[in-house]
Amino acid sequence: MRRLIFVYSYGMGGWGDMIKGLHTAWCWAKATNRTLIIDFSCHILGDIFPQHRLPNPTNTLTFSAIDKVGKITVDTVREFDHLQSITICCNWFSVDSIGSVDPLPFYEEVYTTLFPLPEPLPERPYHVLHCRLGDKYLAEALGCKSDNRIGSFGRLKGILDDYNSQAYPRTLVCSDSASALQKLLANVPNSFTLCPNPYHFAYPNKDIQSHLQDIRNTILEHRAMTHAESITMVSYSGFPISAAMFRNIPLIIWRDETKEPYTDDMVAPLRALRKN
C-alpha cells in the first residue's frame, strides 16, 4: 500500500490550521494515488482519535510544508513517487497546490469517516459569533504574548450592538477566552455555547491532559459551526474560516470597526468551485 502520512503535532496551529493542512494532504494523496494516513501520535488529539495514532510512528519527515503556501505543490509530492510511504506536515490549503483534484468531497468526509463524533448537533437554525482574542491572552500560549488580535475589549460594544440589531433567533458564541465568552453570552440574546472552557491546543503544556474534554468540545464547536446559517468573526481566525468552507456559509469579519464579507486566497477559489 502506497501511503501519504499526514503528521500533526504541537506548533503547527490549532484545529482550523490542522483542517486546512489535512485538506491539502487529502488532495495530494488523491493526486498521487496514495492512501491517506493521519498521525496524531505526538499530540493529545491521539487520545481523542486513537484510530489516528500509529503503533510505530515515524520520526522522519519526507518534507515539511509548514507556512510554505505557494512554494510546495503536488509536483513536490510526485518527486517521491519511488517511495512506498511519504510523511508530511502542512498547515494551509491552496487550490493552486493540488493539481486537478476536486477538493470539495473532502468536506463530506471530515466529520463522517475521518473524525466521527457521536454527539448530536445543536437544534438548527443558528448563527455564529466568533471572537478570537489572540494568543497574548492564552495561558497555554507561553511564547506568543504579542498576538493581540482583538485590539481591545472596548470595540466589542459596537460590534455587539450591530450584531444584535440583526435579531438572529439563536446564536452559537465562540471564543478562545472564557471571560470573553461570558461577555458574549451575557450580551447576545438567545445565545449558547458548546465550549464553556476554551483551550487552545496548538501548544505543548504540562496541564494539557486535564483539558481533554475542553479540547473535544472545541472540535464539537467547529463541527457545529459547519452547520450555521452565517458566521461573524470579531477578528481573524482560521477556525471559523475553515468551518465556513464546508457548506459555503456566509462569512463576515470586522475590520477597522466596519464589517465586510471575508475572503482570501483560499476562500475565493473554493467559493468559485461551489458555483461551478
C-alpha positions as CSV (number, residue, x, y, z in Angstrom):
1,M,0.0,0.0,0.0
2,R,1.4,3.4,-1.0
3,R,0.8,5.8,1.8
4,L,0.9,9.5,2.4
5,I,1.2,10.1,6.2
6,F,-0.1,13.5,7.5
7,V,1.6,14.3,10.8
8,Y,0.1,16.9,13.1
9,S,1.9,18.0,16.2
10,Y,2.4,21.0,18.5
11,G,3.4,24.3,17.0
12,M,1.5,23.7,13.7
13,G,-1.6,25.7,14.7
14,G,-5.0,24.8,16.1
15,W,-7.9,22.7,14.7
16,G,-8.5,25.2,11.9
17,D,-4.9,25.0,10.7
18,M,-5.0,21.2,11.0
19,I,-8.1,21.0,8.9
20,K,-6.5,23.2,6.2
21,G,-3.3,21.2,6.2
22,L,-5.2,17.9,6.1
23,H,-7.2,19.1,3.2
24,T,-4.0,19.7,1.2
25,A,-2.7,16.3,2.2
26,W,-6.0,14.6,1.2
27,C,-5.8,16.2,-2.2
28,W,-2.1,15.3,-2.6
29,A,-2.9,11.7,-1.7
30,K,-5.7,11.6,-4.3
31,A,-3.5,13.1,-7.0
32,T,-0.7,10.6,-6.4
33,N,-2.8,7.5,-5.8
34,R,-1.8,7.1,-2.2
35,T,-3.7,6.1,0.9
36,L,-4.0,9.0,3.3
37,I,-2.9,8.2,6.9
38,I,-3.4,10.7,9.8
39,D,-0.8,10.5,12.6
40,F,-1.7,12.2,15.9
41,S,0.8,10.0,17.8
42,C,2.7,13.1,19.1
43,H,-0.4,15.2,20.0
44,I,-3.2,14.9,22.5
45,L,-5.6,14.6,19.6
46,G,-4.4,11.0,19.5
47,D,-6.2,10.5,22.8
48,I,-9.5,11.7,21.2
49,F,-9.0,9.9,17.9
50,P,-6.9,6.8,18.8
51,Q,-7.6,5.4,15.3
52,H,-5.2,8.1,14.1
53,R,-2.3,7.2,16.4
54,L,0.2,4.9,14.7
55,P,1.6,2.0,16.6
56,N,5.1,2.7,15.1
57,P,5.1,6.4,14.3
58,T,8.0,7.7,12.2
59,N,10.3,10.4,13.4
60,T,11.4,11.3,9.9
61,L,9.6,13.8,7.7
62,T,9.8,13.4,3.9
63,F,9.2,17.1,3.7
64,S,7.6,19.9,5.7
65,A,5.2,22.3,4.1
66,I,4.6,24.4,7.2
67,D,4.0,28.0,6.3
68,K,5.2,27.4,2.7
69,V,1.9,28.1,0.9
70,G,2.6,28.6,-2.8
71,K,6.0,27.1,-2.6
72,I,5.1,23.4,-2.4
73,T,2.7,21.7,-4.8
74,V,1.6,18.3,-5.8
75,D,4.6,18.1,-8.1
76,T,6.8,18.2,-4.9
77,V,4.9,15.0,-3.8
78,R,5.5,13.4,-7.1
79,E,9.2,13.7,-6.7
80,F,8.9,11.0,-4.0
81,D,6.9,8.6,-6.2
82,H,9.6,5.9,-5.8
83,L,8.8,5.7,-2.0
84,Q,6.1,3.5,-0.7
85,S,5.4,5.9,2.2
86,I,6.0,9.6,2.5
87,T,5.5,11.7,5.6
88,I,4.5,15.3,5.5
89,C,3.3,18.1,7.7
90,C,1.3,21.1,6.5
91,N,-1.0,23.8,8.0
92,W,-2.5,25.5,4.9
93,F,-4.7,24.9,1.9
94,S,-4.3,26.3,-1.6
95,V,-6.2,25.3,-4.7
96,D,-3.1,26.2,-6.8
97,S,-1.1,23.5,-5.0
98,I,-3.3,20.4,-5.6
99,G,-3.3,19.9,-9.3
100,S,-6.6,18.8,-10.9
101,V,-8.1,17.1,-7.8
102,D,-11.6,18.2,-6.9
103,P,-11.2,19.4,-3.3
104,L,-14.8,19.7,-2.3
105,P,-15.6,16.0,-1.4
106,F,-13.1,16.3,1.4
107,Y,-15.7,18.2,3.4
108,E,-18.1,15.3,3.3
109,E,-15.5,13.1,4.9
110,V,-14.2,15.2,7.8
111,Y,-17.0,14.6,10.3
112,T,-18.1,11.3,8.9
113,T,-15.2,9.0,8.1
114,L,-12.2,11.0,9.3
115,F,-13.4,12.3,12.7
116,P,-16.7,10.7,13.5
117,L,-18.3,12.3,16.6
118,P,-21.4,10.7,18.2
119,E,-22.7,13.8,19.9
120,P,-25.8,15.4,18.3
121,L,-25.7,18.8,16.6
122,P,-27.5,21.7,18.3
123,E,-31.0,22.4,17.1
124,R,-31.0,24.5,14.0
125,P,-31.1,27.2,12.7
126,Y,-28.5,29.2,14.5
127,H,-25.8,31.8,13.6
128,V,-22.3,32.0,14.9
129,L,-20.4,34.9,16.6
130,H,-16.7,34.1,17.0
131,C,-14.3,36.2,19.0
132,R,-10.6,35.3,18.8
133,L,-8.7,37.5,21.2
134,G,-5.2,36.3,20.3
135,D,-2.5,34.2,21.9
136,K,-1.5,37.1,24.2
137,Y,-4.5,36.2,26.3
138,L,-3.8,32.4,26.5
139,A,-2.1,31.0,29.5
140,E,-1.3,27.9,27.4
141,A,0.5,30.0,24.7
142,L,3.5,30.8,26.8
143,G,5.7,32.0,23.9
144,C,3.2,34.1,21.9
145,K,2.4,37.1,24.0
146,S,2.4,39.6,21.1
147,D,-0.7,38.2,19.4
148,N,-3.4,40.7,20.3
149,R,-6.0,40.2,17.6
150,I,-8.9,41.8,19.2
151,G,-7.1,45.0,19.9
152,S,-9.3,46.0,22.9
153,F,-12.4,44.8,24.7
154,G,-13.9,48.3,24.1
155,R,-14.5,47.6,20.4
156,L,-16.8,44.8,21.3
157,K,-19.7,47.1,22.3
158,G,-20.2,48.5,18.9
159,I,-19.8,45.1,17.3
160,L,-22.4,43.5,19.7
161,D,-24.8,46.4,19.1
162,D,-24.7,45.8,15.4
163,Y,-24.8,42.0,15.7
164,N,-27.9,42.2,18.0
165,S,-29.6,44.5,15.6
166,Q,-29.8,41.6,13.1
167,A,-32.2,39.9,15.6
168,Y,-30.9,36.4,14.9
169,P,-33.2,33.8,16.5
170,R,-30.3,31.8,18.1
171,T,-26.5,32.4,18.2
172,L,-23.7,30.0,19.0
173,V,-21.0,32.2,20.6
174,C,-17.4,31.0,20.5
175,S,-14.1,32.4,21.8
176,D,-10.6,31.4,22.8
177,S,-11.2,33.2,26.1
178,A,-13.6,32.2,28.9
179,S,-14.0,35.8,30.0
180,A,-14.9,37.0,26.5
181,L,-17.3,34.1,26.2
182,Q,-19.1,35.1,29.3
183,K,-19.4,38.6,28.0
184,L,-20.8,37.4,24.7
185,L,-23.3,35.1,26.5
186,A,-24.5,38.0,28.7
187,N,-24.9,40.4,25.8
188,V,-26.2,38.4,22.9
189,P,-29.9,37.4,23.2
190,N,-30.7,33.7,22.8
191,S,-27.0,32.7,22.7
192,F,-25.4,29.4,23.8
193,T,-22.0,27.8,23.8
194,L,-20.6,24.3,23.3
195,C,-17.2,25.1,24.8
196,P,-17.5,27.0,28.1
197,N,-13.8,26.5,29.0
198,P,-11.9,27.1,25.7
199,Y,-8.4,25.7,25.5
200,H,-6.0,26.3,22.5
201,F,-4.2,23.0,22.0
202,A,-1.6,24.2,19.5
203,Y,1.0,24.3,22.2
204,P,2.5,21.7,24.5
205,N,1.6,22.3,28.1
206,K,2.1,20.3,31.3
207,D,-1.6,20.7,32.1
208,I,-3.0,19.8,28.6
209,Q,-4.2,16.3,29.7
210,S,-6.6,17.8,32.2
211,H,-8.2,19.7,29.3
212,L,-9.1,16.7,27.2
213,Q,-12.9,17.4,27.4
214,D,-12.4,21.0,26.6
215,I,-10.4,20.1,23.5
216,R,-13.2,17.7,22.5
217,N,-15.7,20.5,23.0
218,T,-13.6,22.7,20.7
219,I,-13.9,20.1,17.9
220,L,-17.6,19.8,18.6
221,E,-17.9,23.5,18.3
222,H,-16.2,23.5,14.9
223,R,-18.4,20.8,13.6
224,A,-21.5,22.8,14.8
225,M,-20.1,25.9,13.0
226,T,-20.2,24.0,9.8
227,H,-24.0,23.8,10.0
228,A,-24.5,27.5,10.9
229,E,-26.6,30.0,8.8
230,S,-23.8,32.6,9.0
231,I,-20.6,33.2,10.8
232,T,-19.4,36.6,12.1
233,M,-15.7,36.9,13.1
234,V,-14.7,39.7,15.5
235,S,-11.1,39.2,14.4
236,Y,-9.2,36.9,12.0
237,S,-9.1,33.1,12.9
238,G,-8.6,30.1,10.7
239,F,-11.1,28.2,12.9
240,P,-14.3,29.9,11.6
241,I,-12.8,30.4,8.1
242,S,-12.3,26.6,7.7
243,A,-15.7,25.9,9.1
244,A,-17.4,28.2,6.7
245,M,-15.9,26.4,3.7
246,F,-17.7,23.2,4.5
247,R,-21.1,24.4,3.1
248,N,-20.2,27.8,1.6
249,I,-21.5,29.6,4.7
250,P,-21.7,33.4,4.6
251,L,-18.7,34.7,6.5
252,I,-18.3,38.2,7.9
253,I,-15.3,39.9,9.5
254,W,-15.0,43.1,11.4
255,R,-12.1,45.3,10.2
256,D,-11.4,48.9,11.3
257,E,-14.8,48.9,13.1
258,T,-16.7,48.1,10.0
259,K,-17.9,44.7,8.8
260,E,-17.4,43.2,5.4
261,P,-17.6,39.8,3.7
262,Y,-14.4,37.8,4.3
263,T,-12.3,36.4,1.5
264,D,-8.7,35.4,0.9
265,D,-6.6,33.4,-1.5
266,M,-8.1,30.1,-0.1
267,V,-11.7,31.2,0.4
268,A,-12.3,32.8,-3.1
269,P,-11.3,29.8,-5.2
270,L,-13.3,27.4,-3.0
271,R,-16.4,29.5,-3.3
272,A,-15.9,29.8,-7.0
273,L,-15.7,25.9,-7.3
274,R,-19.0,25.7,-5.4
275,K,-20.7,27.8,-8.1
276,N,-19.4,25.8,-11.0
